[in-house]
């Protein structure tokens, strides 16, 4: 099984993250539950399960370009900044990976 950015969190970090109130609020939000329970989410998880970082980043870059053309540059950058808010829950290595990911999809 290949190592990819979706598998880069160790169990302790995941458990610590999952126990935070902010994360629990997000998880329990009905909108989040709708996303998680949709068939598309399961298809997404399956699609990227055994992919390498390069394959994932290539797809992410292609999707981000489509999204940027749909939303416009200003709204797209606003969405990226919203993603960056999750940095407060990450350790240094995870923050670096998130920033690397965001820089590669721009």
Secondary structure as the mmCIF struct_conf table of DSSP 4:
data_model
#
loop_
_struct_conf.conf_type_id
_struct_conf.id
_struct_conf.beg_label_comp_id
_struct_conf.beg_label_asym_id
_struct_conf.beg_label_seq_id
_struct_conf.end_label_comp_id
_struct_conf.end_label_asym_id
_struct_conf.end_label_seq_id
HELX_RH_3T_P HELX_RH_3T_P1 UNK A 5 UNK A 7
HELX_RH_AL_P HELX_RH_AL_P1 UNK A 11 UNK A 18
TURN_TY1_P TURN_TY1_P1 UNK A 19 UNK A 19
BEND BEND1 UNK A 20 UNK A 20
HELX_RH_AL_P HELX_RH_AL_P2 UNK A 21 UNK A 28
BEND BEND2 UNK A 29 UNK A 29
HELX_RH_AL_P HELX_RH_AL_P3 UNK A 30 UNK A 37
BEND BEND3 UNK A 38 UNK A 38
HELX_RH_AL_P HELX_RH_AL_P4 UNK A 39 UNK A 48
TURN_TY1_P TURN_TY1_P2 UNK A 49 UNK A 50
HELX_RH_AL_P HELX_RH_AL_P5 UNK A 53 UNK A 71
HELX_RH_AL_P HELX_RH_AL_P6 UNK A 73 UNK A 84
HELX_RH_3T_P HELX_RH_3T_P2 UNK A 85 UNK A 89
BEND BEND4 UNK A 90 UNK A 90
HELX_RH_AL_P HELX_RH_AL_P7 UNK A 92 UNK A 105
#
